[in-house]
Amino acid sequence: MKGKRRISPVTAILAAGGFATAVSMGVRSTMGVYLDPVVVDLGISTGSFGFAIAIQNLIWGLGQPVAGAVADRYGSARVLVVGGLLYIVGLSTAGVANTSAGLTISLGVVTGLGLAGLSFAVILASVGRLVDESRRTAVLATTTAFGSLGQFILVPLTQNAIDTFGWRKSLILGVALIALATSAVRPLRSLDVAPTTRPDKASGPHILRVAFRHQSYVLLLIAFFVCGFHVTFIGLHLPKYLEDLGQTSRIAALALATIGLFNIGGTMAIGWLGSRYSNTKLLAILYGARGIIFACMVLIPMTPQFALFSSAIMGLVWLSTVPLTSAIVLKQFGPERAGLLFGFVFLSHQIGAFIGSYGAGVYRDAYGSYSGYWWLAAVLGLCAAVIHLFINEDPYDQVAPRNTGTLSRLWRARKTVGAAVSTVAVLISLGIWSYLRIEADGDLLQQQAAVVCALHLPFGPLG
């Protein structure tokens, strides 16, 4: 008869999950300091590098539900090991890339697959399953905080390695750390979940149907898109933005490290607050604060002191959204399918990351400035704050259905409303673009035609 696995002590779970998060997210956070040296060495545009990281985020997101489902079924440790190996291959091949295509395949596709296995969704789902519910939010926050610790340590360390050895050889540091983290994930192996009599938890497809019919889960997906947009846009483009405004590369790297340092305190504080107050209201405050900070980054003249001060404030609200969001998913649907459901939430995060990283690079190449993207980040932060006011974090089967009221009618008509809004928004944006760029861009007519054709594709806004 098959024996029951022993549960690792909470200390061992925290050590393994924290170290894996610190290394995985810390190495990922160094991508911003690679932008300038890679662009100069390979002779590519900022948009090309941004595209490689955007592909990384998209592949990472698309692989996340699959990795989560496999972890739910076969155990988290196996998925983390495979993810770590792919991560190592991606970084190693990026070190010998000589073209933007090679960079996209190595740093984008392969590293993205590695991140899907060795990242937040799998690690936090595993930690959430292995600890008691009363301690879950605090433990998730502590594990997330280690990601910021990794960022704080590895960003300046990587900058020094690039300055000393060049960007190619500096990748060896990331490879060695990922290998070490991959060998230390044994305490995160998942226990066999006890059988449940609830039919909605019997299979992945069934719980997905339930989840995507649950208004609060869908709103959580939409809001976490904004988090991905924010984190990747700033993590990748903040150094270049500061350099554009006259700051040194060392100040730019220190700004990223400052975000990581202060996020440790912010995330730990959220762990304490999240176990005592409404997680959705805390998330509304965090996103609203982000919106205000991003607006200040454009309005206030940039100095080294303000760069570091704003980075410190930004760090307090940086990854604090992650433990709260994952805790809400666990509250709504339980731990049995946490990997799968948080995987889809994280997919939304990575779609936002794709737009935040690639779009910002294209925008700067076109206008020579990031200012418009900072304003977009500010507006999205305020929108996410409002969305969280309508999310119910209670278990989905304890939430009374809303069949009446304006909000319910809009929710039922969301596809029609979404199509109409997207159509109007695209057409208005196209018109504004035309007036602003008609004399500067000879290819504007072709761009307009492409957008109009896209609007009429099957299942598109006018399809």
C-alpha positions as CSV (number, residue, x, y, z in Angstrom):
1,M,0.0,0.0,0.0
2,K,1.3,3.4,-1.0
3,G,2.4,5.4,2.1
4,K,1.4,9.0,2.7
5,R,4.1,11.6,2.1
6,R,5.3,13.6,5.0
7,I,4.6,17.3,4.9
8,S,7.8,19.4,5.0
9,P,8.0,21.9,7.9
10,V,6.8,25.4,7.1
11,T,10.4,26.7,7.5
12,A,11.6,24.3,4.8
13,I,8.7,25.2,2.5
14,L,9.4,28.9,3.0
15,A,13.1,28.4,2.4
16,A,12.6,26.4,-0.8
17,G,9.8,28.5,-2.2
18,G,11.5,31.8,-1.2
19,F,14.9,30.8,-2.7
20,A,13.3,29.6,-5.9
21,T,11.3,32.8,-6.2
22,A,14.3,35.0,-5.4
23,V,16.4,33.5,-8.1
24,S,13.8,33.1,-10.8
25,M,12.3,36.6,-10.4
26,G,15.6,38.2,-9.5
27,V,17.2,36.9,-12.8
28,R,14.1,37.9,-14.7
29,S,14.3,41.5,-13.1
30,T,17.8,42.0,-14.6
31,M,16.5,42.2,-18.2
32,G,16.2,46.0,-17.9
33,V,19.9,46.5,-17.4
34,Y,20.6,44.3,-20.4
35,L,18.7,46.6,-22.8
36,D,21.4,49.2,-23.6
37,P,24.4,46.8,-23.9
38,V,22.5,44.3,-26.0
39,V,21.0,47.0,-28.3
40,V,24.4,48.6,-28.8
41,D,26.3,45.3,-29.3
42,L,23.8,43.7,-31.7
43,G,22.9,46.9,-33.5
44,I,19.1,46.4,-33.0
45,S,16.4,48.8,-31.9
46,T,14.9,49.2,-28.5
47,G,11.6,47.8,-30.0
48,S,13.4,44.6,-31.1
49,F,14.7,44.0,-27.6
50,G,11.3,44.9,-26.2
51,F,9.8,42.4,-28.6
52,A,12.0,39.6,-27.4
53,I,11.0,40.2,-23.8
54,A,7.4,40.6,-24.8
55,I,7.5,37.2,-26.4
56,Q,9.1,35.9,-23.2
57,N,6.2,37.2,-21.2
58,L,3.6,35.9,-23.6
59,I,5.1,32.4,-23.8
60,W,5.5,32.5,-20.0
61,G,1.8,33.4,-19.6
62,L,0.5,30.8,-22.2
63,G,2.5,28.1,-20.5
64,Q,1.4,29.0,-17.0
65,P,-2.1,27.3,-17.0
66,V,-0.5,24.2,-18.5
67,A,2.3,24.2,-15.9
68,G,-0.2,24.8,-13.2
69,A,-2.5,21.9,-14.3
70,V,0.5,19.5,-14.6
71,A,1.7,20.6,-11.1
72,D,-1.9,20.0,-9.7
73,R,-1.9,16.5,-11.2
74,Y,1.7,15.3,-10.9
75,G,3.4,17.5,-8.3
76,S,5.0,20.9,-8.3
77,A,8.6,19.8,-7.8
78,R,8.7,18.0,-11.2
79,V,7.4,21.1,-13.0
80,L,9.8,23.4,-11.2
81,V,12.8,21.2,-12.2
82,V,11.8,21.1,-15.9
83,G,11.2,24.8,-15.8
84,G,14.6,25.4,-14.3
85,L,16.3,23.4,-17.0
86,L,14.6,25.3,-19.8
87,Y,15.5,28.6,-18.1
88,I,19.1,27.5,-18.1
89,V,19.0,26.6,-21.8
90,G,17.4,29.9,-22.7
91,L,19.9,32.1,-20.8
92,S,22.8,30.0,-22.2
93,T,21.7,30.3,-25.8
94,A,21.0,34.1,-25.4
95,G,24.7,34.5,-24.5
96,V,25.7,33.4,-28.0
97,A,22.9,35.1,-30.0
98,N,24.0,37.6,-32.7
99,T,20.7,38.7,-34.2
100,S,17.3,39.9,-33.0
101,A,15.8,36.6,-34.2
102,G,18.3,34.6,-32.1
103,L,17.6,36.8,-29.1
104,T,13.8,36.3,-29.5
105,I,14.1,32.5,-29.7
106,S,16.5,32.2,-26.8
107,L,15.6,35.0,-24.4
108,G,12.0,35.0,-25.6
109,V,10.6,31.6,-26.4
110,V,12.9,29.2,-24.4
111,T,13.4,31.4,-21.4
112,G,9.6,32.1,-21.4
113,L,8.9,28.3,-21.2
114,G,11.4,28.0,-18.4
115,L,9.7,30.8,-16.5
116,A,6.3,29.1,-16.9
117,G,7.7,26.2,-14.9
118,L,9.8,28.0,-12.4
119,S,7.8,31.0,-11.4
120,F,5.1,32.5,-9.1
121,A,2.1,30.5,-10.2
122,V,3.6,27.1,-9.6
123,I,5.5,28.1,-6.5
124,L,2.7,30.0,-4.8
125,A,0.1,27.3,-5.6
126,S,2.4,24.7,-4.1
127,V,3.1,26.8,-0.9
128,G,-0.6,27.6,-0.6
129,R,-1.5,23.9,-0.6
130,L,1.2,23.0,1.9
131,V,0.3,25.5,4.7
132,D,-2.7,26.0,6.8
133,E,-5.3,28.5,5.6
134,S,-4.9,30.7,8.7
135,R,-1.3,31.3,7.8
136,R,-1.7,31.2,4.0
137,T,-1.7,34.9,3.1
138,A,1.3,35.7,5.3
139,V,3.3,32.8,4.0
140,L,2.4,33.7,0.4
141,A,3.4,37.3,1.0
142,T,6.7,36.2,2.5
143,T,7.5,33.9,-0.5
144,T,6.7,36.8,-2.8
145,A,8.9,39.1,-0.9
146,F,11.9,36.9,-1.7
147,G,11.3,37.7,-5.3
148,S,12.0,41.4,-4.4
149,L,15.1,40.4,-2.4
150,G,16.4,38.6,-5.5
151,Q,15.8,41.8,-7.5
152,F,17.5,44.0,-5.0
153,I,20.6,41.8,-4.9
154,L,20.9,40.7,-8.5
155,V,20.1,43.9,-10.4
156,P,23.2,45.8,-9.2
157,L,25.3,42.6,-9.1
158,T,24.4,42.0,-12.8
159,Q,25.1,45.6,-13.7
160,N,28.6,45.3,-12.2
161,A,29.1,41.9,-14.0
162,I,28.1,43.6,-17.3
163,D,30.5,46.5,-16.8
164,T,33.3,44.1,-15.9
165,F,32.8,41.1,-18.2
166,G,30.4,42.2,-20.8
167,W,26.7,41.2,-21.1
168,R,27.3,37.8,-22.7
169,K,29.6,36.5,-19.9
170,S,27.4,38.0,-17.2
171,L,24.6,35.6,-18.1
172,I,26.7,32.8,-16.5
173,L,25.7,34.3,-13.1
174,G,22.1,33.7,-13.9
175,V,22.7,30.2,-15.2
176,A,24.5,29.2,-12.0
177,L,21.9,30.6,-9.7
178,I,19.0,29.0,-11.6
179,A,20.8,25.6,-11.4
180,L,21.2,26.0,-7.7
181,A,17.5,27.0,-7.2
182,T,16.4,24.1,-9.3
183,S,18.2,21.6,-7.1
184,A,16.6,23.0,-3.9
185,V,12.8,22.6,-4.7
186,R,12.3,19.2,-3.1
187,P,10.3,20.5,-0.1
188,L,7.7,21.9,-2.5
189,R,6.6,18.5,-3.8
190,S,2.8,18.5,-3.6
191,L,0.9,16.1,-1.4
192,D,-1.9,14.0,-2.9
193,V,-5.0,16.1,-2.3
194,A,-7.7,14.3,-0.3
195,P,-10.7,13.3,-2.4
196,T,-13.6,15.6,-2.3
197,T,-17.3,15.0,-2.7
198,R,-17.9,18.2,-4.5
199,P,-18.4,17.5,-8.2
200,D,-17.2,20.9,-9.4
201,K,-13.7,20.1,-8.2
202,A,-13.5,16.7,-9.9
203,S,-11.9,17.8,-13.1
204,G,-10.0,20.7,-14.6
205,P,-12.4,21.4,-17.4
206,H,-15.4,21.5,-15.0
207,I,-13.8,23.9,-12.6
208,L,-12.7,26.1,-15.5
209,R,-16.3,26.3,-16.7
210,V,-17.4,27.3,-13.2
211,A,-14.6,29.8,-12.8
212,F,-15.2,31.6,-16.1
213,R,-18.9,31.9,-15.2
214,H,-18.0,33.5,-11.9
215,Q,-18.0,37.3,-12.3
216,S,-15.5,38.0,-9.5
217,Y,-12.9,35.5,-11.0
218,V,-13.2,37.1,-14.5
219,L,-12.8,40.6,-13.0
220,L,-9.7,39.4,-11.2
221,L,-8.4,38.2,-14.5
222,I,-9.0,41.6,-16.1
223,A,-7.4,43.5,-13.1
224,F,-4.3,41.3,-13.0
225,F,-3.7,42.3,-16.7
226,V,-2.9,45.7,-15.4
227,C,-0.3,44.4,-12.9
228,G,1.5,42.6,-15.7
229,F,1.5,45.8,-17.8
230,H,2.9,47.8,-14.9
231,V,5.6,45.5,-13.6
232,T,7.1,44.6,-17.0
233,F,6.9,48.1,-18.5
234,I,8.8,49.5,-15.5
235,G,11.1,46.6,-14.9
236,L,12.3,46.6,-18.5
237,H,12.1,50.3,-19.5
238,L,12.6,52.3,-16.3
239,P,16.4,52.2,-16.6
240,K,16.2,53.6,-20.2
241,Y,13.6,56.1,-19.2
242,L,15.9,57.5,-16.5
243,E,18.8,57.6,-18.8
244,D,16.7,59.5,-21.4
245,L,16.2,62.1,-18.7
246,G,19.9,62.4,-18.0
247,Q,20.5,59.9,-15.2
248,T,23.5,57.6,-15.2
249,S,23.2,53.8,-15.8
250,R,24.3,53.3,-12.2
251,I,21.4,55.4,-10.9
252,A,19.1,53.5,-13.3
253,A,20.2,50.1,-12.0
254,L,20.0,51.4,-8.4
255,A,16.4,52.5,-9.0
256,L,15.4,49.0,-10.0
257,A,17.3,47.6,-7.0
258,T,15.5,50.1,-4.7
259,I,12.1,48.9,-6.0
260,G,13.1,45.4,-5.0
261,L,14.4,46.4,-1.6
262,F,11.3,48.4,-0.6
263,N,9.0,45.8,-2.0
264,I,10.2,43.4,0.6
265,G,8.8,45.6,3.3
266,G,5.6,46.3,1.3
267,T,4.9,42.7,0.5
268,M,5.5,41.6,4.1
269,A,3.2,44.3,5.3
270,I,0.5,43.2,2.9
271,G,0.9,39.7,4.3
272,W,0.0,41.0,7.7
273,L,-2.8,43.3,6.4
274,G,-4.2,40.6,4.1
275,S,-4.9,38.3,7.0
276,R,-6.9,41.0,8.8
277,Y,-8.6,43.1,6.1
278,S,-10.4,42.7,2.8
279,N,-7.9,41.6,0.1
280,T,-10.0,43.2,-2.6
281,K,-10.0,46.6,-0.9
282,L,-6.3,46.4,-0.2
283,L,-5.8,45.7,-3.9
284,A,-7.9,48.7,-4.9
285,I,-5.6,50.9,-2.7
286,L,-2.4,49.4,-4.2
287,Y,-3.5,50.0,-7.8
288,G,-4.8,53.5,-7.0
289,A,-1.4,54.3,-5.4
290,R,0.4,53.0,-8.5
291,G,-1.6,55.3,-10.7
292,I,-0.7,58.3,-8.7
293,I,3.0,57.4,-8.6
294,F,3.2,56.8,-12.4
295,A,1.6,60.2,-13.0
296,C,4.2,61.8,-10.8
297,M,7.0,60.2,-12.8
298,V,6.0,62.4,-15.7
299,L,4.9,65.6,-13.9
300,I,7.8,66.0,-11.5
301,P,11.3,66.9,-12.9
302,M,13.7,64.0,-12.7
303,T,16.7,64.1,-10.4
304,P,18.8,61.3,-8.9
305,Q,17.1,61.9,-5.5
306,F,13.6,61.8,-7.0
307,A,14.4,58.7,-9.1
308,L,15.4,56.8,-6.0
309,F,12.6,58.2,-3.8
310,S,9.9,57.4,-6.4
311,S,11.4,53.9,-6.9
312,A,11.2,53.4,-3.1
313,I,7.5,54.4,-3.1
314,M,6.9,52.2,-6.2
315,G,8.5,49.3,-4.4
316,L,6.0,49.4,-1.6
317,V,3.2,48.6,-4.0
318,W,5.2,46.6,-6.5
319,L,4.6,42.8,-6.1
320,S,2.2,43.3,-3.1
321,T,-0.6,42.5,-5.5
322,V,0.6,38.9,-6.1
323,P,0.0,37.3,-2.7
324,L,-3.4,39.1,-2.4
325,T,-4.5,37.9,-5.8
326,S,-3.4,34.3,-5.3
327,A,-5.0,34.3,-1.9
328,I,-8.3,35.4,-3.4
329,V,-8.2,32.6,-6.0
330,L,-7.6,30.1,-3.1
331,K,-10.4,31.6,-1.2
332,Q,-12.8,31.4,-4.1
333,F,-12.1,27.9,-5.3
334,G,-9.9,26.1,-2.7
335,P,-6.4,24.6,-3.1
336,E,-7.2,21.6,-5.3
337,R,-7.0,23.4,-8.6
338,A,-5.0,26.4,-7.5
339,G,-2.2,25.9,-10.0
340,L,-4.6,25.7,-13.0
341,L,-6.8,28.7,-11.9
342,F,-4.0,30.9,-10.9
343,G,-2.3,29.9,-14.1
344,F,-5.1,31.6,-16.1
345,V,-4.9,34.6,-13.8
346,F,-1.2,34.8,-14.5
347,L,-1.8,34.4,-18.3
348,S,-3.8,37.6,-18.1
349,H,-0.9,39.2,-16.2
350,Q,1.5,38.1,-19.0
351,I,-0.7,39.5,-21.8
352,G,-0.5,42.8,-20.0
353,A,3.3,42.2,-19.7
354,F,3.5,41.7,-23.5
355,I,1.8,45.0,-24.2
356,G,3.7,46.8,-21.5
357,S,7.2,45.6,-22.7
358,Y,6.8,45.6,-26.5
359,G,4.4,48.5,-26.8
360,A,6.7,50.8,-24.7
361,G,9.7,49.9,-26.9
362,V,7.7,50.7,-30.1
363,Y,6.3,53.9,-28.6
364,R,9.8,55.2,-27.6
365,D,11.2,54.3,-31.1
366,A,8.4,56.3,-32.7
367,Y,8.4,59.3,-30.3
368,G,11.7,59.3,-28.6
369,S,10.1,59.4,-25.2
370,Y,8.2,57.2,-22.8
371,S,5.9,59.9,-21.4
372,G,2.7,58.8,-23.1
373,Y,3.2,55.2,-21.8
374,W,3.6,56.5,-18.2
375,W,0.2,58.2,-18.5
376,L,-1.3,55.0,-19.9
377,A,0.1,53.1,-16.9
378,A,-1.4,55.7,-14.6
379,V,-4.9,55.5,-16.1
380,L,-4.8,51.6,-16.1
381,G,-3.9,51.7,-12.4
382,L,-6.9,53.8,-11.5
383,C,-9.2,51.5,-13.6
384,A,-7.9,48.4,-11.8
385,A,-8.5,50.1,-8.5
386,V,-12.2,50.6,-9.5
387,I,-12.5,47.0,-10.8
388,H,-11.5,45.5,-7.4
389,L,-14.3,47.3,-5.7
390,F,-16.7,44.9,-7.6
391,I,-14.8,41.7,-6.7
392,N,-16.2,39.3,-4.1
393,E,-13.4,37.2,-2.5
394,D,-15.8,34.7,-0.8
395,P,-16.1,31.1,-2.0
396,Y,-17.9,31.1,-5.3
397,D,-20.6,28.8,-4.1
398,Q,-21.5,31.1,-1.3
399,V,-22.0,34.2,-3.5
400,A,-25.6,34.9,-4.3
401,P,-26.2,35.3,-8.0
402,R,-27.1,38.8,-9.2
403,N,-29.9,38.6,-11.7
404,T,-31.0,42.2,-11.5
405,G,-29.5,45.6,-11.6
406,T,-27.6,47.6,-14.1
407,L,-24.2,45.9,-13.4
408,S,-25.7,42.5,-13.9
409,R,-27.3,43.5,-17.2
410,L,-24.0,45.0,-18.4
411,W,-22.2,41.8,-17.3
412,R,-24.6,39.6,-19.4
413,A,-24.1,42.0,-22.3
414,R,-20.3,42.2,-21.9
415,K,-19.5,40.8,-25.3
416,T,-21.7,43.3,-27.1
417,V,-20.6,46.2,-24.9
418,G,-16.9,45.2,-25.3
419,A,-17.2,45.0,-29.1
420,A,-18.8,48.4,-29.3
421,V,-16.4,50.1,-26.9
422,S,-13.3,48.5,-28.6
423,T,-14.6,49.6,-32.0
424,V,-15.2,53.2,-30.9
425,A,-11.9,53.4,-29.1
426,V,-9.9,52.1,-32.1
427,L,-11.6,54.4,-34.5
428,I,-11.1,57.4,-32.3
429,S,-7.5,56.5,-31.7
430,L,-7.0,56.0,-35.4
431,G,-8.4,59.5,-36.1
432,I,-6.2,61.2,-33.5
433,W,-3.2,59.3,-34.8
434,S,-4.0,60.4,-38.4
435,Y,-4.1,64.1,-37.5
436,L,-0.9,63.9,-35.4
437,R,1.2,61.8,-37.7
438,I,0.0,62.4,-41.2
439,E,3.0,64.5,-42.2
440,A,5.6,62.6,-40.3
441,D,4.7,59.0,-41.4
442,G,4.4,58.1,-45.0
443,D,3.2,54.7,-44.2
444,L,0.1,55.9,-42.3
445,L,-2.3,55.0,-45.0
446,Q,-1.2,51.4,-45.0
447,Q,-1.4,51.3,-41.2
448,Q,-4.9,52.6,-41.2
449,A,-5.9,50.0,-43.8
450,A,-4.4,47.2,-41.7
451,V,-6.3,48.3,-38.6
452,V,-9.6,48.6,-40.5
453,C,-9.1,45.1,-41.9
454,A,-8.4,43.8,-38.4
455,L,-11.6,45.3,-37.2
456,H,-13.5,43.2,-39.7
457,L,-11.9,39.9,-39.0
458,P,-14.2,37.1,-37.8
459,F,-14.9,37.5,-34.1
460,G,-13.4,41.0,-34.3
461,P,-15.3,44.1,-33.1
462,L,-17.0,44.5,-36.6
463,G,-16.6,40.9,-37.7
